[in-house]
Amino acid sequence: MKKHLQFAVAVFATVLVTGCGFHLRSSPSLPDNINTVAIESARAHAPLARALDKRLNVYGLNSVSADKSKTSKQHINIYLLPEKMERQLLSVYPSGQVAEYELIYVVRYRVQFPDKEAQMVQFEVVRDYQDDPDQVLAKSRELDLMLSEMRDEAADIMVRRLSSQSVAAQNAPVSTVQ
């Protein structure tokens, strides 16, 4: 009897989930003729540009250098503006030393699809960071790892947003700048 009840609950949960329209996320859907992305950055060798380049391969997209993108019009151009890292105080120890920060990684970039106007995009990646004055070396290493993870997450967000930005670009006016 217990197995029948478990089976019925599993079937009901499956019907409920599929009935609400839930489906697994697929890879970004871009126009068929576009599968390459040109990445430019305000800073040479920007860490976010390297993270984005790595993430493009995971999603099945190719990256090209900015020089090659000028010769062909069938690329998505992403121009990364300088990244910004902000810290906000969350709590302090009784001694007055900082105990916890909120790290805010602000990403700004311009994306341009072939023959379309460029779109400006900005978003934030937020993490909490606990500081320990007794473990300075370990905490500085932890902060470096956290910043790297925040850049990787920002790169993932950028790639996932390309499909919705592509739809918005299709409805945008045609660019007259050559």
Salt bridges, closest charged atoms under 4 A:
GLU40 OE1 - LYS70 NZ 4.00
GLU83 OE2 - ARG43 NH1 3.73
GLU83 OE2 - ARG151 NH2 3.54
GLU86 OE2 - LYS84 NZ 3.56
GLU142 OE1 - LYS139 NZ 2.87
GLU153 OE1 - ARG127 NH1 2.88
ASP156 OD1 - ARG55 NE 2.62
